[in-house]
Amino acid sequence: MIPEIEELYQEVILDHSRRPRNFGELPDAAVLVHGDNPACGDEIHLAVKFDAGGGLEDIKFTGHGCAISQASASLMTVKLKGKSRPEAMEMLRAFHDLVTNDANEAPKVLGDLRVMRGVRNFPQRVKCAMLPWRAVEQAFEQGAGEATVSTELAYCRTVQRRACDLSAASRKGPDDARRTRIRFELD
């Protein structure tokens, strides 16, 4: 990447992390999702209000974390507000590909989110960038109420499911519980 463009991208990321957009409470939220990234210490509390068609009428977040997670949440909320569920899911897939694949061209649908492209060069930071996206994905799955997601349990989707699986394995015996814990750590 051209150094001047890379510097501009870094400035946009820093701006969004220092002055996040859509940061704050959403009193009439339909879904609240707590997300955490234990590897970095990032936490996000995402609040979503759906419109009559199931699209994102409003979306806000609170929390703390590294510049990447906060900028990703800020940029995501700006881009997703007012989008339908299919549009939001398309952007989620495109963003995931942006930060994990080596494709030269970033989809234009991502707009300003393309500044996060350099994250893929730092594998540990991919989880930071994906945290708010995992939270919005969970919000769509949940539909209403509260939920928890973690970057360390992406395959399980929620912390509650992991606890249930570990509990069930413990009832079977210590060897099953140990194998289950190892499987989760490898995922």
C-alpha positions in Angstrom: 0.0 0.0 0.0 1.2 3.5 -0.7 2.6 5.1 2.5 0.5 8.3 2.2 -2.7 6.2 1.9 -1.7 4.0 4.8 -1.1 7.1 6.9 -4.6 8.5 5.9 -6.2 5.2 6.9 -4.4 5.3 10.3 -5.7 8.9 10.8 -9.3 7.8 10.1 -9.0 4.8 12.5 -7.6 7.1 15.2 -10.3 9.7 14.6 -13.0 7.0 15.0 -11.4 5.6 18.1 -11.0 9.0 19.8 -14.3 10.4 18.7 -16.5 7.4 18.1 -19.8 7.9 16.3 -23.0 6.4 17.7 -21.4 6.0 21.1 -23.9 6.0 23.9 -26.9 4.3 25.3 -30.0 3.4 23.3 -32.9 3.4 25.9 -35.5 1.7 23.7 -33.2 -1.0 22.2 -34.7 -4.3 21.3 -31.4 -6.2 21.8 -28.4 -5.6 24.0 -25.3 -7.6 23.2 -22.2 -7.7 25.4 -19.1 -8.7 23.5 -15.6 -9.2 24.8 -12.2 -10.0 23.4 -10.2 -11.5 26.4 -7.0 -11.6 24.3 -6.9 -7.8 24.1 -9.3 -6.6 26.8 -11.8 -5.1 24.4 -15.4 -4.9 25.6 -18.4 -3.6 23.6 -22.0 -3.2 24.6 -24.1 -3.0 21.4 -27.7 -1.8 21.5 -29.9 -2.3 18.5 -33.4 -1.1 17.6 -35.1 -2.8 14.6 -37.6 -1.3 12.2 -40.9 -2.9 11.2 -39.1 -4.9 8.5 -36.4 -6.2 10.8 -33.7 -3.8 9.6 -31.4 -1.7 11.7 -33.4 1.4 12.6 -30.8 2.5 15.2 -27.6 1.1 16.6 -25.3 2.4 19.3 -22.5 1.1 21.4 -20.5 1.7 24.6 -17.5 0.0 25.9 -13.7 0.3 25.9 -10.8 -1.3 24.1 -8.0 -0.8 21.7 -8.2 1.7 18.8 -9.0 -1.0 16.3 -12.1 -2.3 18.2 -13.5 1.1 18.9 -12.9 2.4 15.4 -14.4 -0.8 13.9 -17.5 -0.3 16.1 -17.8 3.3 15.2 -17.4 2.8 11.5 -19.8 -0.3 11.6 -22.6 1.6 13.3 -22.3 4.5 10.8 -22.4 2.1 7.9 -25.2 -0.3 9.2 -27.7 2.3 10.5 -30.8 2.1 8.3 -29.7 -1.1 6.5 -31.9 -4.2 6.0 -30.9 -7.5 7.5 -29.7 -8.9 4.2 -27.6 -5.7 3.5 -26.1 -5.9 7.0 -25.2 -9.6 6.6 -23.7 -8.9 3.2 -21.5 -6.2 4.8 -20.5 -8.5 7.6 -19.3 -11.1 5.2 -17.5 -8.5 3.1 -15.9 -7.0 6.2 -14.8 -10.4 7.4 -13.2 -11.1 4.0 -11.5 -7.7 4.1 -9.7 -8.3 7.4 -8.9 -12.0 6.8 -8.3 -12.5 3.0 -5.5 -11.2 0.8 -7.8 -9.9 -1.9 -6.4 -6.8 -3.6 -9.7 -5.1 -4.1 -12.0 -4.3 -1.2 -15.7 -4.2 -2.1 -17.0 -0.7 -2.7 -20.1 -1.5 -0.6 -17.8 -1.2 2.5 -17.1 2.5 1.9 -15.0 3.9 4.7 -14.7 0.5 6.4 -12.0 -0.2 3.8 -9.6 1.7 6.1 -9.6 -1.4 8.2 -7.9 -3.5 5.5 -4.5 -3.3 7.1 -5.7 -5.3 10.1 -5.3 -8.5 8.2 -1.5 -8.0 8.5 -1.8 -8.4 12.3 -3.7 -11.7 13.0 -4.3 -10.9 16.7 -6.0 -7.6 15.7 -8.5 -9.4 13.5 -10.5 -10.4 16.6 -10.5 -6.7 17.7 -11.9 -5.6 14.4 -14.5 -8.4 14.3 -15.8 -8.0 17.8 -18.5 -5.4 17.0 -19.5 -7.4 13.9 -19.9 -10.6 16.0 -22.1 -8.6 18.3 -24.4 -7.3 15.5 -24.6 -10.8 14.1 -25.7 -12.0 17.5 -28.2 -9.2 17.7 -29.9 -10.4 14.5 -29.9 -14.0 15.7 -31.3 -13.0 19.1 -34.0 -10.6 17.9 -34.8 -9.4 21.4 -33.4 -9.5 24.9 -29.8 -9.7 25.9 -26.9 -11.9 24.8 -23.1 -12.3 25.2 -20.5 -13.0 22.5 -16.8 -13.5 22.8 -14.1 -13.6 20.1 -12.6 -16.6 21.8 -15.8 -18.6 21.3 -16.7 -17.6 17.7 -17.7 -21.2 16.8 -20.0 -21.5 19.9 -21.6 -18.1 19.3 -22.4 -17.5 23.0 -20.7 -17.9 26.3 -23.8 -19.6 27.7 -23.5 -22.4 25.2 -19.9 -23.0 26.2 -20.9 -23.2 29.8 -23.7 -25.7 29.0 -21.4 -27.8 26.9 -18.7 -27.9 29.6 -21.3 -28.6 32.3 -22.7 -31.5 30.3 -19.2 -32.9 29.6 -18.4 -32.7 33.4 -21.5 -34.8 34.2 -20.2 -37.5 31.8 -16.8 -37.6 33.6 -13.5 -35.8 34.0 -12.0 -37.1 30.8 -15.0 -35.9 28.7 -14.8 -32.5 30.4 -11.0 -32.2 29.7 -11.5 -33.2 26.0 -14.3 -30.6 25.7 -12.1 -27.8 27.2 -9.3 -28.7 24.9 -11.6 -28.6 21.9 -12.8 -25.1 22.8 -9.3 -23.9 23.4 -8.3 -25.2 19.9 -11.3 -23.6 18.2 
